[in-house]
């Protein structure tokens, strides 16, 4: 695998909250998506396990076990565009209690899919020479699916 910059990567949101038939690359690929435009930072994708501790008195060593996984969230930064179909879909998803479905197309041709809740869509104003921006977050509810090109 070769490392690459983020330039050319794209982020998409499903146009409806209808779930895929299957939560794999085939199911996700069958959905209809809108590209979210003007993204300046795609943020971080991470998954972290809770640690369960067991402290048996007989051997004096704390044992740590992997518990449930938190699929994390993705925070995106973008230039606000009131007519961008993807940004409009993100705002609609923010007002919904339903999971939406997301796709990240890497310029390598690889694709990452996941499902989650849009938990914020904030406008960011800043100083006179700043671009009016937006910050949006997705709380990820399904394990990510990586589809190599």
N, C-alpha and C positions, 0 to 999 in steps of 0.2 A: 504494500500500500504506500502511496505517495502522499505526503502532507500537502495542504493547499490553503490558500486564503479563503475568506468568506465571500469575497467579491464574486457575484454570479449565482450565489445560493438564493433560493426562493422559498417563501412561506405561504401556505394556503390554508383556508378554513372551508369546511363543507358548507354548502349553501342551505342545507337543512339539518335538523338534529336527528333525522332518521338514521338509525344505526346501520352499520354495514351488515351484510348477511353473515359474514364470518369476520372475526378480528384477526385477520392475517392479511398479507399483501394483496391477495386477490380480492378479498372483501372490501378493503379500504380503497383499492384502485378503481372499483366500480362506482364509487360515489362521485358526485359533481362538486367541484371546488372553485372558489374564487381566490385569486392571488391577493394577498395583502400588500399594498404598495407602500413605497417610501420608507421601508425599514432601514434603520441605520445601525441597529444592534439586535442580533437574534438571541442574545442571552445565553443561558446555560441549560442543558438537559442533564439531569442527574436522577439517580434512584438510590435511596439509602434504606438500609435495614435497621429496624429497632433491635437493640440488644437486650436479651432476657438473661438475667443472672441467676445462677444456682450456687448456693454456698453450703456444700456438705460439711458438716462439722468434723467428719472423720479424716479428711485429708488437708484441711486448712487452705485449700486453694479455691478461689472464686472461679467458677466456670462461666464462660460467656457463650451464649447460643444466639444464632440468628433468628429473629422473630419475623414479624410482618414487614413488608416492604412498603415504603412511601415512594411513589413514583415521582414525587417532586412537583415542580412547576416550571414554567418557562415565562420569563419576563422579557418583553420586547419593547424597544424604543423606536419611534418612527416620526417622520414629519407628517403632521396632520393634513389630510386631504379629504374634504367633506364630500367629494363625489366618487371616491375610490370604492369600488364594489366590495373589496375585501375588508376595508375599514368599516364600511357600513354593516357588513355581516358580523364583524367583531363586536360592534356596538349593540346589535340586536342580540347576539349571544350573551353579552354582558347582562342584558335585561331578562334573560331566560334562566330557568333552573335546570335546563336539559344539558346533557353532554353534547358537544359538537366534536367534529373529527378534523384532524389536522395533518397536513402533509408538508414535509420539508424536502425540497428537491435540491440535492447537492449538485454542483456543476460537474462532478465526476459521473453523474447519471444515477448514483445511488439515491434511494428515497427512504425517509423515515416517516412512519405513521404513528399516531396515537390519538386517544380520545380524552376529553376533559371539559372542565367548566371554565368559561371566561369569567374571571373574578373582578376585573377592573378594566376600565377604559377611561383614562384621565387625560385631560388636555394640559399641556405644559406651555406656559407663556414666556417666561424669562425676560431678558433685557431687549433693548431696542433692535440690536443686530442679530438676535436669535431667530431661528426658524420656529414658528409655532409647531409644537410637537405633541406627541401623545405617548403615553405609557400604557401598556396592556399586559395582563397576566393570564396564564392558563394553568389551572390546577389539574394535573394529569391524573386520570382515573384508571387508565388501562396501561399495561406494560407496552413499551415502545416496540414497534415492529420495524426491523431494518431490512430493506430489500436492496441487495447489491445488484448493480447493473451487470 
